[in-house]
Amino acid sequence: MSLDDRQDFARRLQQHRGIVVKVAATYAGNPDDRADLAQEIAAQLWHAYPRYDPQRPFSTWMYRIALNVAISHVRSATRGAQPESWDDARHDIADPHAHDHETRQQVDLLYRFIHAQPPLDRALLLLYLEDHSYREMADVLGLSETNVATKISRLKQRVRTEL
C-alpha cells in the first residue's frame, strides 16, 4: 500500500472513528473489552482497505466490517461462557449529552435492552438509532430492505412492550 493510501486510510478512520467507538460500545461489556474490540475492528479495516471500493460510501463499508468483527467477537466470546456483565459507564459513551438523571436512566434502559439482543438485532438497532435508511442498513448487513423493515418494526414493538 502506498504512503498516500495509508494517509487516506488514517484520515478516513479518524473522520469516522465514532463508528468504531459505537460498535465496540454496543458489543463489549467493559472498558478493556471495548478497547480490545475497537483495536480489532481498526486492524480488520486496515487489512480490508485495499479492497475498499471508492464508489461506495466509506461509512457503509466501515459499518459492515465493524459489525462483522463485533458479531464474530460476541459469538466467540459467548461459546460456553456466561453473558458479559453490563458496565454502567457505557451510557456516557452512548449519549454524552444525557446529563439529567431521567434521561440517563432512559438511555441506560435502552442500551441494556440492546445489549440483551442477539448480535444481528443489536446491529439493526445501532444503525436505526444512527438514523440510517433501510437501504443503508440492508447494504451494511447484507439483508433485503423488506427484511430490515420487518425486523425493525418487530424490534420497535419489543422496545415499546419491554421498556
N, C-alpha and C positions, 0 to 999 in steps of 0.2 A: 504494500500500500504506500502511495506517495505521501510526502510531507503535507501536501495540500489536502489530500483525503483525510489524513489524521487530524489536521486542524479543522476541517469541515465537520468531522465526526465530533470532535471535542466541543465545537461551537453549538452544534445541534443538540448534543447531550445536555449541555449546560442550559440551553434555551428551554428544553422540555424536561428538565430534571424533576419537576413536580410529578410527572407521570410515574417515575421510578419510586419516589417517596410515597405516593398514594397507594400504588400497588403493593409495595412492601408493607405499608401500614395495615392494609386490608388483609394480607395473608400471613403475617408473622405476629406472634403474640407478645414479644417483649423487645426492648431496645436492641439487645445484642443480635437477636434473630432478624430483626428488621434491617440492621446494618449489614449482616451477612447476606440476606436476600437481595438487598439493594446492590451490593457488590457483585453478586452472581448475575443479576439482571444486566448490570453495566458490562460485565465480561461477555455475556452472551450477545449483547447488542454489538459489541466490538467485533466479535467473531463473525456475526452475520452481516455487518455493514458492507462488505464488498458485494453482497448480493442485493442490497437495497436498490429498489427501482425509483429513481428520482421523479418519475411520472406520477407516483402515488404520494399521498401526504405522509410526511415523516412521522407525525404523531400517531397515525393509524398503524403504521409499521411498528413503531416503538411499543404501542399498547399491545399489539399482537404478541410480540416477543416477550415483553414483560409479564403478561398474563400467562403465557405458556410456561415460562420459567417458574412463576409463582404457583401455578396449579401443580406442576411436577414436584415442586418443593413440598406442598401440602400432602400430596399423595405419598411421597417417600417418607415424610416425617410421621405420618399417621399410620403407617403399616404396623399394626401391633402395638401402637403407643396410645397413651391417654391423650385426649384433646388438649391443645395448648390452653394455658390459663390466660385470662384476659388481663391486659396491662391497663390500669386505669388512666395512665398518662396518654393513652392513644387519642383520646378526644381532643387533645391540644393539637395533634397532627391533623386530625380530621377537619377541625374547624377552628383555626387560631383566633377567629374574631368572636367566638362564643364566650363572652365574658360573664354574662349573668348566670346565676345558678340554674334557673329553669331551662334556659337554652342549652347549657352544658349537659343537663340531665337528659334532655330530648336527644341531643346528638349522641350521647353515650348509649342510650337505649337503641337508637338506630344502628350504631356500629356493633353493638352486642348482637343484634338481630342478624346483621350482615355476616358477622364472624361465625355465627351458628349455621350458616347456609353451606351447601355443597359448593365446591370451587367454581363451577360454571355460573351458578346463581350469584355468587359474590362478584364475579366479573361483570355480569349483566347489571347488577345494582351499582357498582362502581361507575361504569360507563354511563348509566342512566343519570346518576347524580352529578356527573360531569357535563350533562346536557348534550350528549352525543345523540345524533339522529339514529333511528332504527337502521338505516342503511349503513352508517358508520359502525354501529355495533355488530351488524351482520358481517361486515367486511373484516373487522378485527377478530371476531370469534369463529368465523367460517360457518355461519348459520344463514338460513334464509331470513329475509325481513319479516315474513309471516311468523316464523318460529320465534324470532326475537319479540315481536309484538305480543304473541300469545304468552310467552314466558314472563315478560314484563307485566302484563295485565294480571297474571296469577300472583306474581310477587307483590305487586301493589295491593292486591286483595289480602294477601297474607300479612302485610305490614299493617293494614287497617285492622285486621282481626286480632293480631297478636300484640300490637302496641296500643 
